[in-house]
Each structure stands twice: as C-alpha cells, then as structure tokens.
Amino acid sequence: MEATAKVTFVRIAPRKVKIVLDLIRNQPVDKAMAILKHTPKSACEVLEKLLKSAIANAENKDMDTSRLYVAECSVSQGPTLKRIRPMSKGRAYRINKKTSHITLVLKEAE
C-alpha cells in the first residue's frame, strides 16, 4: 500500500528541488523530516509541507506511520513565467522564472 502527495506550480527551479530530493529518497519518514529541517536549502520548506501531507494521507489509509519510508520522489518542470527586465538603450532582457511539479510516494517497510 502506498500514499502519495503532489504539489504543482511551485515557484522554484526543478534543479534546486532535485538536490534535496536526492537526500531524502529511500529514507524513513522521521529521518527524512530531520534532513529537511536541518538542510539550508529553499526547497526544504516546500518539501517539508509535502512530506507532512503525504504522512496525513497515509494515516487516512490506515497505514502504520512508524514504518513509512520515502519510496519515490520526483520533480518535473512546470510552465515557465516569462518576464522582462528593462535595460539601457531601450533594450529588454528576458527573465525566465521556472516552476516545478513535485510528487512524493510513501510506502510501508516490510
């Protein structure tokens, strides 16, 4: 049995999220939460809320929360917000603000 949680259109680049996801993949839930609390990355804030949501989903499915671990976690790129920065001589430079879709799957250890 598994519990999933998903967050979409997060205003953070996928490559920044992937660094943190690699730290918590295949870790028990309590250790993953500790890693997220003590890692100084901006993606940790979003991932901590997502992990809490996945744990709550697991409780609703009557899963044993003490035996949960992060089975799968992935990030994909969402739509890019295209903005313009005015420059000298009437030029305009493009700024691409990337977004992410993050998925987290928890399973019970055997």
C-alpha contacts under 8 A as a table, 3 or more apart, distances in Angstrom:
res1	aa1	res2	aa2	distance
1	M	63	M	7.85
1	M	107	K	6.26
1	M	108	E	6.97
2	E	58	A	7.26
2	E	105	V	6.67
2	E	106	L	5.55
2	E	107	K	4.61
2	E	108	E	7.13
3	A	54	A	6.15
3	A	55	I	7.60
3	A	57	N	5.92
3	A	58	A	5.08
3	A	61	K	7.64
3	A	105	V	5.72
3	A	106	L	5.17
3	A	107	K	6.59
4	T	54	A	5.62
4	T	57	N	7.10
4	T	58	A	7.95
4	T	103	T	7.25
4	T	104	L	5.66
4	T	105	V	4.45
4	T	106	L	6.29
5	A	50	L	6.43
5	A	51	L	7.54
5	A	53	S	6.30
5	A	54	A	4.86
5	A	57	N	7.49
5	A	103	T	6.01
5	A	104	L	5.35
5	A	105	V	6.63
6	K	50	L	7.11
6	K	101	H	7.47
6	K	102	I	5.75
6	K	103	T	4.50
6	K	104	L	6.31
7	V	10	V	7.08
7	V	50	L	7.10
7	V	101	H	5.87
7	V	102	I	5.34
7	V	103	T	6.63
8	T	78	G	7.61
8	T	100	S	6.32
8	T	101	H	4.23
8	T	102	I	6.30
9	F	78	G	6.09
9	F	79	P	7.61
9	F	99	T	5.39
9	F	100	S	5.40
9	F	101	H	5.76
10	V	99	T	5.30
10	V	100	S	5.08
10	V	101	H	6.56
11	R	97	K	7.52
11	R	98	K	6.53
11	R	99	T	4.68
11	R	100	S	6.65
12	I	16	K	7.18
12	I	17	V	7.39
12	I	43	A	7.25
12	I	97	K	7.97
12	I	98	K	6.24
12	I	99	T	5.36
12	I	100	S	6.24
13	A	16	K	5.57
13	A	17	V	6.76
13	A	77	Q	7.67
13	A	97	K	7.74
13	A	98	K	5.10
13	A	99	T	5.63
13	A	100	S	6.20
14	P	17	V	5.08
14	P	18	K	6.11
14	P	75	V	6.21
14	P	76	S	6.40
14	P	77	Q	5.91
14	P	98	K	7.61
14	P	99	T	6.99
14	P	100	S	5.39
15	R	18	K	5.12
15	R	19	I	6.69
16	K	19	I	5.63
16	K	20	V	7.27
16	K	43	A	6.81
17	V	20	V	5.51
17	V	21	L	6.27
17	V	43	A	5.43
17	V	75	V	7.15
18	K	21	L	4.95
18	K	22	D	6.16
18	K	74	S	7.56
18	K	75	V	6.62
19	I	22	D	5.51
19	I	23	L	6.97
20	V	23	L	5.21
20	V	24	I	6.86
20	V	36	L	7.92
20	V	41	K	7.63
20	V	43	A	7.01
20	V	44	C	6.96
21	L	24	I	5.40
21	L	25	R	6.09
21	L	73	C	6.55
21	L	74	S	7.31
22	D	25	R	5.49
23	L	35	I	7.62
24	I	27	Q	5.48
24	I	32	A	5.17
24	I	35	I	7.15
24	I	36	L	7.98
24	I	70	V	7.06
25	R	70	V	5.71
25	R	71	A	6.68
25	R	72	E	6.59
25	R	73	C	6.51
26	N	69	Y	6.28
26	N	70	V	5.05
26	N	71	A	5.40
26	N	72	E	7.36
27	Q	31	K	6.37
27	Q	32	A	5.77
27	Q	69	Y	5.55
27	Q	70	V	5.62
27	Q	71	A	7.93
28	P	31	K	5.42
28	P	32	A	6.08
28	P	67	R	7.48
28	P	68	L	6.05
28	P	69	Y	4.02
28	P	70	V	6.30
29	V	32	A	5.01
29	V	33	M	6.12
29	V	66	S	7.95
29	V	68	L	5.81
29	V	69	Y	5.01
29	V	70	V	6.41
30	D	33	M	5.14
30	D	34	A	6.33
31	K	34	A	5.04
31	K	35	I	6.20
32	A	35	I	5.05
32	A	36	L	6.24
32	A	70	V	7.80
33	M	36	L	5.13
33	M	37	K	6.20
33	M	48	E	6.67
33	M	51	L	7.55
34	A	37	K	5.11
34	A	38	H	6.31
35	I	38	H	5.41
35	I	39	T	5.99
36	L	39	T	5.46
36	L	44	C	5.27
36	L	45	E	7.59
36	L	47	L	7.39
36	L	48	E	6.18
37	K	44	C	7.18
37	K	48	E	7.55
39	T	44	C	6.95
40	P	44	C	7.52
41	K	44	C	5.64
42	S	45	E	6.20
42	S	46	V	7.89
43	A	46	V	5.58
43	A	47	L	6.26
44	C	47	L	5.01
44	C	48	E	5.86
45	E	48	E	5.34
45	E	49	K	6.66
46	V	49	K	5.38
46	V	50	L	6.29
47	L	50	L	4.86
47	L	51	L	6.00
48	E	51	L	5.12
48	E	52	K	6.28
49	K	52	K	5.15
49	K	53	S	6.22
50	L	53	S	5.02
50	L	54	A	6.24
50	L	104	L	7.44
51	L	54	A	5.03
51	L	55	I	6.21
51	L	104	L	7.26
52	K	55	I	5.08
52	K	56	A	6.25
53	S	56	A	5.08
53	S	57	N	6.22
54	A	57	N	4.98
54	A	58	A	6.22
54	A	104	L	7.14
54	A	105	V	7.31
54	A	106	L	6.93
55	I	58	A	5.00
55	I	59	E	6.32
55	I	65	T	7.04
55	I	106	L	7.70
56	A	59	E	5.06
56	A	60	N	6.38
57	N	60	N	5.13
57	N	61	K	6.52
58	A	61	K	5.11
58	A	62	D	6.50
58	A	63	M	5.43
58	A	64	D	7.85
58	A	65	T	7.10
58	A	106	L	7.65
59	E	62	D	5.06
59	E	63	M	5.57
59	E	64	D	7.32
59	E	65	T	6.80
60	N	63	M	7.56
63	M	108	E	7.32
64	D	67	R	5.79
64	D	68	L	6.93
64	D	108	E	7.14
65	T	68	L	5.34
65	T	108	E	7.88
67	R	108	E	5.32
67	R	109	A	5.40
68	L	106	L	6.21
68	L	107	K	5.48
68	L	108	E	4.49
68	L	109	A	6.05
69	Y	106	L	5.55
69	Y	107	K	5.68
69	Y	108	E	6.36
69	Y	109	A	6.74
70	V	73	C	7.17
70	V	104	L	7.29
70	V	105	V	6.09
70	V	106	L	4.72
70	V	107	K	6.63
71	A	104	L	7.96
71	A	105	V	5.64
71	A	106	L	5.29
71	A	107	K	5.83
72	E	104	L	5.99
72	E	105	V	5.00
72	E	106	L	7.04
73	C	102	I	7.51
73	C	103	T	5.61
73	C	104	L	4.47
73	C	105	V	6.14
74	S	102	I	5.88
74	S	103	T	5.37
74	S	104	L	6.71
75	V	100	S	6.55
75	V	101	H	5.62
75	V	102	I	4.46
75	V	103	T	6.38
76	S	100	S	5.80
76	S	101	H	5.26
76	S	102	I	6.60
77	Q	98	K	7.39
77	Q	99	T	6.07
77	Q	100	S	4.69
77	Q	101	H	6.12
78	G	98	K	7.08
78	G	99	T	4.87
78	G	100	S	4.80
78	G	101	H	5.88
79	P	98	K	6.81
79	P	99	T	6.01
79	P	100	S	7.89
80	T	96	N	6.20
80	T	97	K	5.62
80	T	98	K	4.62
80	T	99	T	6.03
81	L	96	N	5.82
81	L	97	K	4.91
81	L	98	K	6.31
81	L	99	T	7.75
82	K	94	R	6.92
82	K	95	I	5.99
82	K	96	N	4.87
82	K	97	K	6.34
83	R	94	R	5.93
83	R	95	I	4.99
83	R	96	N	6.27
83	R	97	K	7.48
84	I	92	A	6.03
84	I	93	Y	5.64
84	I	94	R	4.76
84	I	95	I	5.70
85	R	92	A	5.57
85	R	93	Y	5.07
85	R	94	R	6.25
85	R	95	I	6.75
86	P	90	G	7.20
86	P	91	R	6.22
86	P	92	A	4.60
86	P	93	Y	6.36
87	M	90	G	6.31
87	M	91	R	5.09
87	M	92	A	5.49
87	M	93	Y	6.74
88	S	91	R	5.94
